[in-house]
Amino acid sequence: MAFNGELYIQKKLKTPAVHHESYKQLWETKWKKPCDMGVYPFMFGCTKDFQPVVDELVKRDFKEPYNWDEYAPVYFPKAEELVGEAEKAEKEGHKEKASELYLRASAVYRIARFPAPRSEKQRHAWTEGKKACLKGLSLREHPVHEVMVPHKHRTEGEGDVIPIYHQLPEGASKENPAPTVLIMTGLDGYRTELVAWAEGWRQKGVGVIIVEIPGTGDSPALPTDPTSPDREWSSLLDWADSQEGIDSKRICVWAFSTGGFYAIRLAHTHPDRLAGVVALGGGTHHMFDKDWLDNVNHLEYPFDLASTLAYKFGYGNDLETFKKEASDKFSLLKDGTLDKPECARLFLVNGIEDEIFPIDDYYLAICHGAPKEARFVPDRKHMGEPESFVIILKWIYKL
């Protein structure tokens, strides 16, 4: 891995994925199956809600490069229809049905703003999707709450609160504080999506905190500042320490995809504040290689990965400058993070064939600094799904 100047999937870098040819191909070859299953990125979603939208997008022959302000509004009529049905059900006292409808609406709005709210209409989708999601969560038998955590370690230019979704199991108290999983979101999946994990953890007596990484969702951190996540996590962990229902000695981070990059840094910057850290499908160094960024827009990711990363790291539409500067600015190898002598218990999990962040980055991580745990899933791409989830759940339960 990364031997002789070549990455593990070097020979595949020049082979475009068929789903980049058109939205029709994206739906048929990559998205229909997860939509049918209600899994990422279609959490809370329903295929029957998406089919009329898909039919219209295919009819209009949408393809890359997408005009996001023309693309996003195609989803709005269905999302608005679902919100209307939810409001009617709520007025009639059918809370469970209303909750489901609100969450289905949030799923439609999510795909409208996916992978990132880079245009005016996508930002509208993000705003309306949040409203629908929170409404749906609030009507559940066991609600999930939005909390505005004070960002007391912020610096100039950063927001003053960290919006999170939070839930504790019944009985959590000062006398019986709950172990808590801190879920870090990714490049495109925000708190409105990964909150799908909350109910399962609640049933196991575990609390959840879902937080967005810099440059995504409503994170207050400066996306261009490599040290901004350190301040965001310091503020968040300080808040967790002050909550009587959270056992601050039993907080485990589970970070998804791009969140894994931040989790690895967190494990090194705050090694004594976490019981453990799972970095699923993240990167460390080669994810910023120019050769990698030159090719990933046509690989596994459903849309323009390099361009979305440039936007997320604060470069807007200036992809070329991002390619030139990203490695020197953000690499966890170059900034010395991976060679720090102390590290929280860190579990690195990914699919060996990952075409979003190279598996070489995890090999690099285990060759530097403090010892880590790792599990590479053969014959699987990004995040090693579905086998990786069983591996991780067992690890966290044992922890």
N, C-alpha and C positions, 0 to 999 in steps of 0.2 A: 504494500500500500504506500503510494507515493515514492516507491523505489525507482531509481534511475530517472527521476523527473517525470514519471507517469503516474496518474491516478488509477485506482482500481478499475474504474469503468471507462478509462481513457478511450478505448476502441469504440465505445458507444456514444461519445460526445457529439459526433457529427451526424447521428441518425435521428431525424426529426420524428416526433410522435404524431400519429395520424390525427389526434384530436386537435392539433393546431391548424388543421386545414379549414375547418368551419365549425360553427356552433352545432350544426347537425352531427358532425363527427364527435364533437365533445360530448354531446348528450348520449349518443348511441354507444360510444366505445368507452366512456369514462364515468359519466354522471348518472345514467339511468339506474344502474344497479344499486349504488349507494342511496339514491333517492328512494327506491323501492324499499330499502332496508331501514331508512330513517337514520343513517349514520353520516358522519362528516362528508360534506359540509351541510347536510340536509337534516340536522338535528331538529326535532319537533315538526319536520316537514311531512308532506303527503303528496304522493305522485299525482293524484288527481288534481291537486292545486296547481302543479307545475305544468301539466300536459298542455293546457291551452296557451300558456306562455311560450313553451317550447315550440308548439306548432306555428305560432306567429313569428318567432325568431327565425325558424327554419324557412318559413314562407318568404321572409324578407332577406334571406340569405346572409345573415350576419356572419362575419368572419374577422380574423385579425387583419390589421389593427382595429380594435373596436372603438367606435365613437361612444364613449360611456354615457354621454347625455342623451343619446338616441337609444342606447341599449337599456339603461335602467328603467325608463318610464314604461316599457313594455310589461314589466312586472306589477306596476302600481294598481291597475284595475282589480286584479285578483286579490292583492293584499288589502286594498280598501274594502272590497266585498267581504272578506273574512273578518275584518275589524267590525264592519256593520253587523254581521251575524253574531259576533261575540258580544257586542253591546246589547243586542236584542235578547240574547240568552241570559246575560247578566241581569237585565231589568226584570226578566221573568223568574229570576231566582235560581237559574240552572248554573250554579257556580262551576261545576266540573266541566260542563260542556263549554262554557264561556272561556275558561282557562285554556282548554284545548284549542279553541278557535283563535284566541289571541296569539298563542304560541305558534300555530300554523301560519298566521299572518306574519309573525316575526321572521319565520323561515323564508318566506317569499321576499320580504324586504331585504333579508341578509344576502340572498343570491343577487339581488339587484345592486347592492353596494360592493359585492365581492369582485376582486380580492381586497380592494381598499377603496375608501371613499375619496377618489381623486378628482371627481367632478361635482358640479353643483347638484345635479340630480342624484348622484350616488350619496352625497352628504345628506340630502333629504331622506333617502332610503335608510341611512344609518340612524337618523334622528327618529323617524317614525317606527323603525324596527325596535329601537330601545323602548319606546313607549309601549308597544304591543307586548314585548317580552316581559317587561316588569309588571304590566297589568296581569298577564297570564300567570306569572309566578306568584303574585300576591293573592290570587284566588285559589291557590292550591290548599289542600288540607294541611300541608306543612310548608308554609310560605318561605321563599328565599327573599332576603331583604337587601336593598341597596344601602351601602354605608359610604359616607364621604369622610375618608380618613384624613386627618390633618397632615399635610406634607411639611412637617416642621423642619426638615433638613434641606428644604428647597433653596436654590440659589436664584439670582436675578434671571428673569425670563421664564421661570417655571411656574406651573400652576400651584395653587395653595391647597388643593385637595387631591386625594387619590381615590377615584370611584371604584368600589369593589362590590361584588355580590357575596353575601355571607349567610351561612346557616349553621346552627348548632343543633345537635340531637337533643331530644327531650331529657331533662334531668341534668344538663350541663350547668355547673354552678361553681362557686368558689370552693366548696367542699368536694366537688366531683367534676373537675375540669376535663374537657374532652380533648383527646388527641385530634389534631387538625391537619388536613391536607391543603397546602397552599398551591393552587393550580395557576401556573403561569401560561397565558395564552400565546398564540403564535402570530405569524405574519398576517393571517387573514381570518382566523377564528378568534373571536373576542369573548368577553364575559357573557354575552347574550347567547353564545353557542355552548361553551364549555360548562355552563351551569347545568347542562344535561347530566353531568356526573353527580350532582349534589344529592339527589334522592337516594341513590345507591349507597353513598357514604353515610347518609343520615341513618339508614336502616341498619348499618353496622356500628352505630354509635360514634361516628367520626364526623367532626365539623369540616366545613369547607370555606375557603377564601378564594375567590377567583379574581385575578388582577391582570391587567393588560401591560404589555411591555412597551418601552419607549418607542414613539413613532407610530403607535397603533391605537385604535379605539379612543379612549379618553385619558390615556396616560399623560400626567403632567410633566414628565421628564423631557429634557431637551434631547431630541433624537440625534443631533449632530455631536453631542458631548459624550465621549466614551465613558466618562465617570458618572453620568446622570443616573444610571440604574442603581449605583451604590447608594445614592441619596434616597431614591424612591424606596428601596428595600429597607434602609435604615428606618425611615418613617413608618413603613408598614409593620415592621417587626416590633418597633417601639409601641405601636398601637396594640398589636396582638399581646404583648407583655402586660398591657394595662387591662386586658379583658379577663374578668374573673372566670368566665366559662371556658376559656381556652387554656389548655396545658402548654405553656410556652416551652417546656422541655421536650414536648412531643409534637413538634411541627415538622412535617415532611413536605418538601417541595416536589411537585410533579409538573414538569415543564414540557410543553409540546412544541416540536419543530423549532422555529426560530426562537421560541422561548427557551429551548435547550441551550442556546448560546449564552443567554443571560443567566441561566441556572448554573452553568459551569463557572461563570465569573462569580456569581453569588456564593457558591460553595467555597471559593478561595478568599473572598473579601469579608465574609461573615461566618467563618468556619465553626465558631463556638455557639452559634445561635440556632442551629438546626439539627434535628435528629438524623436527617438524611435528605439527599437530593437525588431525584431521578431526572435525567436529561434525555428525553425521548426524541430522537431524530434531529438533534442540534448540530451545530458546527463550531469550529474554533479558529481555523486559519485558512485552509484551502478554499473555503466557501467564498473568500474574497479574492481569490486568484483571478487575474484578468482573463486567462484562458477559460476558466470555469464560467465566469460571468458572460463571456462572449457567446457561450453555447446554450446556457440553461433556458433561454426563452423558448426553445423549441423541444425541450425534453419533457419530463414527467409532469411538471406543474401544469395546471389547466390553462393558465394564461401566461403573461409575460413576467416571469419570475424576477429576472435581473432588474427590470424596470420597476417592479413593485418594491423590491428591496431598496432601490435607489430612493424611491419616494419615502419609504419607511425610515431610512436613515437620514432624512432631512435634505436630500438633494433634489427634490421635486422631479422635474422631467429631465434633469441633466445627468443622464446615464453615463456618458463618457467620463465626466469628472469623477463620478462615483467609482467607476472602474479604476481610475488612476490613483485615487486617494484611499479607497476603502481598506486595503490590506495594511498599509502603514498606520492607519488611524484606529482600526478596530480589531485587528488580529490579536487573539489571546496568547499567541506564541510571542509575537513581537513586543507586546507590552509587558511581558514577564509574568502574566497571570498563571500560565501552566507550570511555571517553575517555582511558584511559591511553595515553601516547605510545609505549610499547613493547608488542609483542605477538609471540609466536612465530608462525611461519608457520602460518596458520589457514585451513582450507578448510571453507566452510559449504555443506552440501548438504541439500536437502529437496525434497519435492513441493510445487508451488505451491498445490494444493488441500488441503493439510494441515488436518484438522479436530481435531487433537490439540494441536499448537502452531502458531500462525499464522505463515505465511511472512513476514508483516510484521516479525517479530522479527529475521529475518536481513537484511531490507532496512535496518532500523534499525542493525544492527551494522556494515554496510558504509558507513553514512553517518557513523560516529563513529570517532575515534581513528586508530590505525595502519591502513594498507591491509590488506585481507583478500582471499582468493580465494573465489569463490562459483559454484555451479551450481544453478539452480532447474529442476526437472524438470516440464515442462508436463503437464497432465492426469493427474497422479498425486497421491495423498493422502500420508499420513504416511510420511516417510523416502524418498519417491520411488521405491519399489520397483517393478519389479526393476531398472530402468535405473541407479539410483544406485549399485548395488554394482560394476558394471563401471567406472563413472566413478571411484569411490573406489579400487578395486584398481589401476587404471592410475596414479593419482596417487601412491599409496603406493610402488608398484614403482619409479616414476621417482625419487621422493624417495630 
